[in-house]
């Protein structure tokens, strides 16, 4: 019992230290966002007064349009990914048709291809479709690439649902679309919520693809907008304030969706 208690204590101490090391950069970013140039140079690692709240006003004026762009880009992306993935995963899980398993394995084999290898072919397609400097050039590849993993997860979850529910619904005259919308989707809310959060994080933090496709700075998402913001500002206070503002949407998202996210992870369909 003593060894178990000692081992448990060491685990808790280790986890606490790792948690503190994780939080420290965010705390320092928050403290630095309230400093002016002199405070930054002389008292960089401590809380100083007065607090320069106007740093946030300056930062917001510079990056609010990029945050709005990211909301639009990520919002359309996650809706498209979830809708297409559900429509593709349901027949692969609950219906019978010719070459069903071959199509499924062909889809999930795309998970083996590194994303970086698809940049040049995707860029060639975007150029041919004349989608350069258009959000369609972001939405199409984001939805196409994001649905592969979602189909893999959703198919496994849909296949685990009880067959009796589907038989009862079909006896009552429900079609496949009705079954999907009225039975499958409501039962899959935790896993769908988890996949939605993962796709929002992926599209929100994407940096390379927007630089390649979007040429107008006014249409860029927040990761690229912060790059221009960093190049323009030499005052560290507004700079770190911009970083804090850019982090808030994802923090708030996780606070709101944390219950759904954890339920989805513990449902057995995703193993992290």
C-alpha positions as a Python dict, from the first residue, in 0.01 Angstrom:
ca = {
    (1, 'X'): (0, 0, 0),
    (2, 'X'): (288, 233, 86),
    (3, 'X'): (451, 174, -254),
    (4, 'X'): (118, 236, -427),
    (5, 'X'): (69, 561, -237),
    (6, 'X'): (425, 675, -310),
    (7, 'X'): (390, 591, -679),
    (8, 'X'): (57, 770, -700),
    (9, 'X'): (206, 1075, -530),
    (10, 'X'): (498, 1087, -775),
    (11, 'X'): (257, 1066, -1067),
    (12, 'X'): (51, 1354, -931),
    (13, 'X'): (361, 1568, -870),
    (14, 'X'): (491, 1495, -1221),
    (15, 'X'): (156, 1582, -1378),
    (16, 'X'): (135, 1900, -1170),
    (17, 'X'): (484, 2008, -1283),
    (18, 'X'): (401, 1936, -1647),
    (19, 'X'): (77, 2130, -1610),
    (20, 'X'): (262, 2429, -1464),
    (21, 'X'): (519, 2421, -1745),
    (22, 'X'): (234, 2417, -1996),
    (23, 'X'): (55, 2713, -1838),
    (24, 'X'): (360, 2937, -1781),
    (25, 'X'): (394, 3053, -2147),
    (26, 'X'): (27, 3155, -2155),
    (27, 'X'): (56, 3342, -1825),
    (28, 'X'): (365, 3526, -1948),
    (29, 'X'): (194, 3614, -2276),
    (30, 'X'): (-98, 3758, -2079),
    (31, 'X'): (130, 3963, -1850),
    (32, 'X'): (339, 4096, -2139),
    (33, 'X'): (25, 4211, -2319),
    (34, 'X'): (-26, 4486, -2056),
    (35, 'X'): (325, 4637, -2076),
    (36, 'X'): (465, 4932, -2265),
    (37, 'X'): (816, 4937, -2413),
    (38, 'X'): (991, 5052, -2093),
    (39, 'X'): (811, 4799, -1876),
    (40, 'X'): (892, 4524, -2124),
    (41, 'X'): (1263, 4608, -2124),
    (42, 'X'): (1304, 4663, -1750),
    (43, 'X'): (1052, 4427, -1584),
    (44, 'X'): (981, 4164, -1842),
    (45, 'X'): (893, 3872, -1615),
    (46, 'X'): (688, 4043, -1345),
    (47, 'X'): (353, 4218, -1322),
    (48, 'X'): (395, 4595, -1363),
    (49, 'X'): (168, 4893, -1315),
    (50, 'X'): (-1, 5077, -1470),
    (51, 'X'): (-164, 4816, -1688),
    (52, 'X'): (-185, 4933, -2048),
    (53, 'X'): (-530, 4809, -2149),
    (54, 'X'): (-509, 5025, -2460),
    (55, 'X'): (-274, 4760, -2604),
    (56, 'X'): (-583, 4545, -2660),
    (57, 'X'): (-764, 4828, -2837),
    (58, 'X'): (-471, 4876, -3074),
    (59, 'X'): (-440, 4502, -3134),
    (60, 'X'): (-813, 4458, -3196),
    (61, 'X'): (-815, 4730, -3460),
    (62, 'X'): (-543, 4544, -3647),
    (63, 'X'): (-659, 4183, -3625),
    (64, 'X'): (-1038, 4187, -3591),
    (65, 'X'): (-1088, 4139, -3966),
    (66, 'X'): (-858, 3835, -3966),
    (67, 'X'): (-1051, 3680, -3676),
    (68, 'X'): (-1378, 3733, -3865),
    (69, 'X'): (-1221, 3568, -4171),
    (70, 'X'): (-1118, 3269, -3960),
    (71, 'X'): (-1470, 3236, -3820),
    (72, 'X'): (-1614, 3225, -4171),
    (73, 'X'): (-1350, 2989, -4309),
    (74, 'X'): (-1360, 2747, -4013),
    (75, 'X'): (-1739, 2763, -3981),
    (76, 'X'): (-1808, 2667, -4341),
    (77, 'X'): (-1533, 2405, -4330),
    (78, 'X'): (-1661, 2223, -4022),
    (79, 'X'): (-2022, 2223, -4146),
    (80, 'X'): (-1914, 2087, -4485),
    (81, 'X'): (-1690, 1821, -4332),
    (82, 'X'): (-1952, 1695, -4087),
    (83, 'X'): (-2237, 1690, -4342),
    (84, 'X'): (-2036, 1513, -4613),
    (85, 'X'): (-1878, 1271, -4365),
    (86, 'X'): (-2214, 1167, -4216),
    (87, 'X'): (-2363, 1116, -4563),
    (88, 'X'): (-2063, 904, -4666),
    (89, 'X'): (-2015, 708, -4342),
    (90, 'X'): (-2379, 601, -4305),
    (91, 'X'): (-2406, 388, -4623),
    (92, 'X'): (-2057, 248, -4560),
    (93, 'X'): (-2171, 138, -4213),
    (94, 'X'): (-2537, 40, -4247),
    (95, 'X'): (-2608, -35, -4614),
    (96, 'X'): (-2504, -305, -4859),
    (97, 'X'): (-2381, -228, -5208),
    (98, 'X'): (-2128, -347, -5464),
    (99, 'X'): (-1759, -297, -5370),
    (100, 'X'): (-1856, -140, -5036),
    (101, 'X'): (-1549, -263, -4845),
    (102, 'X'): (-1313, -179, -5131),
    (103, 'X'): (-1442, 179, -5143),
    (104, 'X'): (-1404, 210, -4766),
    (105, 'X'): (-1044, 85, -4766),
    (106, 'X'): (-967, 311, -5060),
    (107, 'X'): (-1092, 611, -4859),
    (108, 'X'): (-904, 532, -4539),
    (109, 'X'): (-587, 459, -4734),
    (110, 'X'): (-571, 835, -4792),
    (111, 'X'): (-481, 866, -4423),
    (112, 'X'): (-143, 715, -4509),
    (113, 'X'): (-49, 1003, -4740),
    (114, 'X'): (137, 1289, -4568),
    (115, 'X'): (-39, 1623, -4609),
    (116, 'X'): (273, 1794, -4740),
    (117, 'X'): (278, 1562, -5043),
    (118, 'X'): (-66, 1686, -5149),
    (119, 'X'): (21, 2058, -5153),
    (120, 'X'): (152, 2073, -5510),
    (121, 'X'): (-130, 1863, -5668),
    (122, 'X'): (-394, 2058, -5473),
    (123, 'X'): (-239, 2388, -5576),
    (124, 'X'): (-243, 2278, -5941),
    (125, 'X'): (-614, 2192, -5912),
    (126, 'X'): (-692, 2527, -5747),
    (127, 'X'): (-511, 2710, -6028),
    (128, 'X'): (-699, 2514, -6298),
    (129, 'X'): (-1032, 2587, -6129),
    (130, 'X'): (-936, 2955, -6101),
    (131, 'X'): (-990, 2962, -5726),
    (132, 'X'): (-677, 3157, -5639),
    (133, 'X'): (-752, 3440, -5394),
    (134, 'X'): (-1092, 3287, -5317),
    (135, 'X'): (-1216, 3123, -4999),
    (136, 'X'): (-1346, 2842, -5219),
    (137, 'X'): (-980, 2754, -5269),
    (138, 'X'): (-959, 2699, -4893),
    (139, 'X'): (-1297, 2537, -4829),
    (140, 'X'): (-1266, 2271, -5100),
    (141, 'X'): (-931, 2122, -4988),
    (142, 'X'): (-1018, 2161, -4619),
    (143, 'X'): (-1345, 1969, -4659),
    (144, 'X'): (-1191, 1709, -4889),
    (145, 'X'): (-899, 1638, -4655),
    (146, 'X'): (-1092, 1665, -4329),
    (147, 'X'): (-1363, 1416, -4418),
    (148, 'X'): (-1128, 1118, -4454),
    (149, 'X'): (-1060, 1083, -4082),
    (150, 'X'): (-1421, 1171, -3999),
    (151, 'X'): (-1553, 896, -4227),
    (152, 'X'): (-1316, 649, -4063),
    (153, 'X'): (-1440, 740, -3712),
    (154, 'X'): (-1810, 784, -3794),
    (155, 'X'): (-1834, 458, -3986),
    (156, 'X'): (-1702, 267, -3684),
    (157, 'X'): (-1948, 447, -3456),
    (158, 'X'): (-2248, 404, -3687),
    (159, 'X'): (-2168, 33, -3728),
    (160, 'X'): (-2171, -16, -3350),
    (161, 'X'): (-2532, 105, -3315),
    (162, 'X'): (-2800, -154, -3248),
    (163, 'X'): (-2956, -301, -3562),
    (164, 'X'): (-3295, -332, -3388),
    (165, 'X'): (-3342, 46, -3394),
    (166, 'X'): (-3290, 57, -3768),
    (167, 'X'): (-3525, -234, -3830),
    (168, 'X'): (-3798, -73, -3617),
    (169, 'X'): (-3762, 257, -3803),
    (170, 'X'): (-3780, 86, -4143),
    (171, 'X'): (-4088, -111, -4036),
    (172, 'X'): (-4253, 222, -3948),
    (173, 'X'): (-4184, 339, -4302),
    (174, 'X'): (-3878, 559, -4244),
    (175, 'X'): (-3640, 596, -4537),
    (176, 'X'): (-3263, 596, -4509),
    (177, 'X'): (-3245, 977, -4496),
    (178, 'X'): (-3501, 984, -4215),
    (179, 'X'): (-3313, 716, -4023),
    (180, 'X'): (-2989, 911, -4056),
    (181, 'X'): (-3138, 1243, -3943),
    (182, 'X'): (-3373, 1115, -3671),
    (183, 'X'): (-3177, 825, -3520),
    (184, 'X'): (-2812, 817, -3618),
    (185, 'X'): (-2723, 1186, -3589),
    (186, 'X'): (-2889, 1242, -3246),
    (187, 'X'): (-2715, 933, -3105),
    (188, 'X'): (-2383, 1050, -3252),
    (189, 'X'): (-2380, 1403, -3107),
    (190, 'X'): (-2077, 1344, -2875),
    (191, 'X'): (-1857, 1200, -3149),
    (192, 'X'): (-1976, 1458, -3402),
    (193, 'X'): (-1897, 1733, -3150),
    (194, 'X'): (-1548, 1593, -3100),
    (195, 'X'): (-1483, 1577, -3473),
    (196, 'X'): (-1619, 1930, -3516),
    (197, 'X'): (-1378, 2065, -3253),
    (198, 'X'): (-1083, 1884, -3413),
    (199, 'X'): (-1170, 2023, -3756),
    (200, 'X'): (-1212, 2376, -3621),
    (201, 'X'): (-870, 2355, -3457),
    (202, 'X'): (-716, 2223, -3778),
    (203, 'X'): (-864, 2486, -4010),
    (204, 'X'): (-825, 2774, -3761),
    (205, 'X'): (-452, 2709, -3713),
    (206, 'X'): (-372, 2638, -4079),
    (207, 'X'): (-89, 2860, -4199),
    (208, 'X'): (78, 2724, -4513),
    (209, 'X'): (-224, 2669, -4738),
    (210, 'X'): (-378, 3019, -4696),
    (211, 'X'): (-44, 3178, -4784),
    (212, 'X'): (-31, 2971, -5103),
    (213, 'X'): (-391, 3033, -5215),
    (214, 'X'): (-493, 3377, -5082),
    (215, 'X'): (-307, 3676, -5224),
    (216, 'X'): (-524, 3950, -5071),
    (217, 'X'): (-423, 4025, -4711),
    (218, 'X'): (-777, 4136, -4631),
    (219, 'X'): (-901, 3778, -4690),
    (220, 'X'): (-637, 3603, -4482),
    (221, 'X'): (-723, 3407, -4163),
    (222, 'X'): (-580, 3491, -3823),
    (223, 'X'): (-253, 3284, -3838),
    (224, 'X'): (-139, 3472, -4150),
    (225, 'X'): (-285, 3799, -4018),
    (226, 'X'): (-69, 3767, -3707),
    (227, 'X'): (237, 3735, -3931),
    (228, 'X'): (161, 4071, -4095),
    (229, 'X'): (73, 4215, -3755),
    (230, 'X'): (411, 4101, -3617),
    (231, 'X'): (598, 4259, -3907),
    (232, 'X'): (417, 4591, -3865),
    (233, 'X'): (432, 4632, -3487),
    (234, 'X'): (757, 4684, -3297),
    (235, 'X'): (580, 4751, -2967),
    (236, 'X'): (558, 4422, -2780),
    (237, 'X'): (253, 4516, -2572),
    (238, 'X'): (1, 4531, -2861),
    (239, 'X'): (178, 4236, -3021),
    (240, 'X'): (119, 4006, -2725),
    (241, 'X'): (-230, 4150, -2680),
    (242, 'X'): (-302, 4038, -3037),
    (243, 'X'): (-179, 3689, -2951),
    (244, 'X'): (-411, 3678, -2649),
    (245, 'X'): (-712, 3794, -2855),
    (246, 'X'): (-635, 3538, -3126),
    (247, 'X'): (-623, 3261, -2863),
    (248, 'X'): (-952, 3350, -2693),
    (249, 'X'): (-1194, 3201, -2953),
    (250, 'X'): (-1036, 2856, -2927),
    (251, 'X'): (-1021, 2875, -2547),
    (252, 'X'): (-1389, 2971, -2532),
    (253, 'X'): (-1474, 2698, -2783),
    (254, 'X'): (-1310, 2433, -2569),
    (255, 'X'): (-1476, 2566, -2252),
    (256, 'X'): (-1818, 2544, -2417),
    (257, 'X'): (-1762, 2213, -2597),
    (258, 'X'): (-1538, 2038, -2342),
    (259, 'X'): (-1818, 1810, -2218),
    (260, 'X'): (-1906, 1699, -2571),
    (261, 'X'): (-1537, 1665, -2653),
    (262, 'X'): (-1464, 1438, -2355),
    (263, 'X'): (-1778, 1231, -2415),
    (264, 'X'): (-1671, 1179, -2775),
    (265, 'X'): (-1321, 1071, -2675),
    (266, 'X'): (-1456, 828, -2415),
    (267, 'X'): (-1715, 678, -2649),
    (268, 'X'): (-1457, 435, -2783),
    (269, 'X'): (-1453, 567, -3140),
    (270, 'X'): (-1141, 782, -3097),
    (271, 'X'): (-834, 671, -2912),
    (272, 'X'): (-585, 942, -2824),
}
